[in-house]
Amino acid sequence: MEILSQKNLEEYKRFIESNPKGHFMQGPEWGKVKKDWKWEAVVERNAEGEIIGGLSLLIRKVPGLPFTIMYAPRGPVCDIHDKNVIAALIGGARALAIKYKSYILKMDPDVLASDKEFMAIMGSFGFELHGDGKNFDSIQPRFVFRLNIEGKTEDEIFAAFHSKTRYNIRVAKKHNVEVKVMDKSALPDFVKLMEETGKRDGFATRPLEYFEGMLDAFGEQARLYMAYYQGIPIAGTLAIHYGDKVWYNYGASSNNYRNMMPNYLLQWEMIRWAIENKCRIYDFRGVSGDLSPDNPLYGLYRFKKGFGGDLTEFCGEFDLVLNRPVAMFVDFGIKALKKARHIKNRRHRN
């Protein structure tokens, strides 16, 4: 095991991109996006000196305390059933935890919930599994839609879409909706649409600087897609290509022109980008695991399901508590804060 040094960043990036469990959040670029966190990584090598395991870590100070939280988004990247490699990576994380006074290590691996062998390995190292909610209760979504595009042509993939999805893509084209890959100059329009979407759907949005940071960090591996109708920006998305996958990360649309179906055409263009790069997977990212039609998030599930992918359930969020008293204190503080906010909101409503 070794703590990754700056001189080995490119080697590490190549490993993350080439591994089947590789994820853009485990790449060094993600550390540049998360500027409020300290980024570190540990690697394990084989006898020939080749990297066979990697774990990127984000480290952040707990406000008001001399301790930090350590988080490995979608890590580890390795043979997930090789207990020795996982042990070495966790050992490296523990060494960094001492350096940074981390009281907890959080991980939400790119591993299916059905993988009992991996679950047992994590349990043997003292990890506790949390986050069994059906909605967006964890740091990263536990349920996603993934479309396997390996070795398939555009025509084959398009033909597998639900008939209504194919129809809506054609509607957008019929109305001459134009999708363009744009540079940062289009971000103000994208952020405006994002704010409109957040207000409509009830979620917090990111500032313009955050999206600038994503495009800067990932370069040509990130794309800002914008949909225009008669020159008016009506929808947009941001996607990342890393290794054998393309991820749909953010989407926004105007309250107007929704009958033009720009969101369907945007998804198709991002899928085409994944096909061009000979990717194995196009990842639609999060959906709710509650598939009841009366769930307010059901529409998101239905939209993504129309593209013919598979509902994928990950194992969830693992915690390795490194300092139990501090963990209990922080947990108590979080619960007290949530309770105070609940009381304040209730009084405000009354």
FENURUR-V616137 format. One record per pair of residues at least 12 apart in sequence whose C-alpha atoms are under 8 Angstrom apart, sorted by the first residue. I is the first residue (numbers start at 0). J is the second residue. Records with the same first field share a line. If there is no record, write none. Layout:
I: J ; J
//
This chain:
0: 41 ; 42 ; 43 ; 44 ; 87 ; 88 ; 90 ; 91
1: 41 ; 42 ; 43 ; 91
2: 39 ; 40 ; 41 ; 42 ; 91
3: 39 ; 40 ; 41 ; 42
8: 27
11: 26 ; 50 ; 53
12: 26 ; 27
14: 50 ; 51
15: 53 ; 76 ; 242
16: 241 ; 242 ; 243
17: 242 ; 243
18: 76 ; 77 ; 242
19: 243
20: 75 ; 76 ; 77 ; 109
21: 76 ; 241 ; 242
22: 73 ; 76 ; 241 ; 242
23: 239 ; 240 ; 241
24: 72 ; 73
25: 54 ; 55 ; 56 ; 71 ; 72 ; 73 ; 74 ; 76
26: 55
27: 55
28: 216 ; 217
29: 213 ; 216
30: 57
31: 212 ; 216
32: 209 ; 212 ; 213 ; 216
35: 59
36: 57 ; 58 ; 59
37: 57 ; 58 ; 59
38: 55 ; 56 ; 57 ; 58
39: 55 ; 56 ; 57 ; 58
40: 53 ; 54 ; 55 ; 56
41: 53 ; 54 ; 55 ; 88 ; 91 ; 92
42: 54 ; 88 ; 91
43: 84 ; 87 ; 88
51: 77 ; 78 ; 84
52: 75 ; 76 ; 77 ; 78 ; 84 ; 85 ; 88
53: 74 ; 75 ; 76 ; 77 ; 88
54: 71 ; 74 ; 75 ; 76 ; 88
55: 71 ; 72 ; 74 ; 75
56: 69 ; 70 ; 71 ; 72 ; 92
57: 69 ; 70 ; 71 ; 72
58: 70 ; 99 ; 101
65: 100
66: 99 ; 100 ; 101 ; 102
67: 99 ; 100 ; 101 ; 102 ; 103
68: 101 ; 102 ; 103 ; 104 ; 105
69: 96 ; 101 ; 102 ; 103 ; 104 ; 105
70: 104 ; 105 ; 106
71: 104 ; 105 ; 106 ; 107
72: 106 ; 107 ; 108 ; 139
73: 106 ; 107 ; 108 ; 109
74: 106 ; 107 ; 108 ; 109
75: 88 ; 106 ; 108
79: 117
80: 116 ; 117 ; 120
82: 120
86: 124
92: 104
101: 321 ; 322
102: 320 ; 321 ; 322 ; 323 ; 325 ; 326
103: 318 ; 319 ; 320 ; 321 ; 322 ; 326
104: 318 ; 319 ; 320 ; 321
105: 316 ; 317 ; 318 ; 319
106: 316 ; 317 ; 318
107: 139 ; 314 ; 315 ; 316 ; 317
108: 313 ; 314 ; 315 ; 316
109: 313 ; 314
110: 313 ; 314
111: 311 ; 312 ; 313 ; 314
112: 312 ; 313 ; 314 ; 315
113: 314
114: 314
118: 314
125: 319
126: 317 ; 318 ; 319 ; 320
127: 317 ; 318 ; 319
128: 315 ; 316 ; 317 ; 318
129: 315 ; 316 ; 317 ; 318
130: 315 ; 316
131: 315
133: 287 ; 288 ; 289
134: 286 ; 287 ; 288 ; 289
135: 285 ; 286 ; 287
137: 315 ; 316
140: 284 ; 285 ; 286
141: 285 ; 288 ; 312 ; 313 ; 314 ; 315
142: 284 ; 285 ; 286 ; 287 ; 288 ; 310 ; 311 ; 312 ; 313
143: 282 ; 283 ; 284 ; 285 ; 286 ; 287 ; 310 ; 311 ; 312
144: 282 ; 283 ; 284 ; 285 ; 286 ; 303 ; 304 ; 308 ; 309 ; 310 ; 311
145: 280 ; 281 ; 282 ; 283 ; 284 ; 308 ; 309 ; 310 ; 311
146: 280 ; 281 ; 282 ; 283 ; 306 ; 307 ; 308 ; 309
147: 279 ; 280 ; 281 ; 308
148: 274 ; 278 ; 279 ; 280 ; 281
149: 277 ; 278 ; 279 ; 280
150: 277 ; 279
151: 274
152: 274
153: 271 ; 274
159: 306 ; 307
160: 305 ; 306 ; 307
161: 305 ; 306 ; 307
163: 305
164: 263 ; 305 ; 306
167: 260 ; 263 ; 264
168: 260 ; 261 ; 263 ; 264 ; 267
170: 259 ; 260
171: 259 ; 260 ; 261 ; 263 ; 264
172: 264
174: 228 ; 259
175: 228
176: 226 ; 227 ; 228 ; 229 ; 259 ; 261
177: 226 ; 227 ; 228
178: 224 ; 225 ; 226 ; 227 ; 264 ; 265 ; 268
179: 224 ; 225 ; 226
180: 222 ; 223 ; 224 ; 225
181: 222 ; 223 ; 224 ; 225
182: 223
183: 211 ; 214
185: 225
186: 207 ; 210 ; 211
187: 207
188: 232
189: 225 ; 234 ; 235 ; 236 ; 251
190: 205 ; 206 ; 207
192: 233 ; 234 ; 235 ; 251 ; 252 ; 253
193: 250 ; 251 ; 252
195: 251 ; 252 ; 253 ; 254
196: 251 ; 252 ; 253 ; 254
199: 254
217: 239
220: 239 ; 240 ; 241
221: 237 ; 238 ; 239 ; 240
222: 237 ; 238 ; 239
223: 235 ; 236 ; 237 ; 238
224: 236 ; 237 ; 238 ; 265
225: 265
226: 261 ; 265
233: 252 ; 253 ; 255 ; 256 ; 261
234: 250 ; 251 ; 252 ; 253 ; 261 ; 262
235: 250 ; 251 ; 252 ; 262 ; 265
236: 248 ; 249 ; 250 ; 251 ; 265
237: 249 ; 250
238: 269
240: 273
242: 278
243: 277 ; 278 ; 279 ; 280
244: 273 ; 278 ; 279 ; 280 ; 281 ; 282
245: 269 ; 270 ; 273 ; 278 ; 280 ; 281 ; 282
246: 281 ; 282 ; 283 ; 284
247: 269 ; 281 ; 282 ; 283 ; 284
248: 283 ; 284
283: 303
286: 299 ; 300
287: 300
//
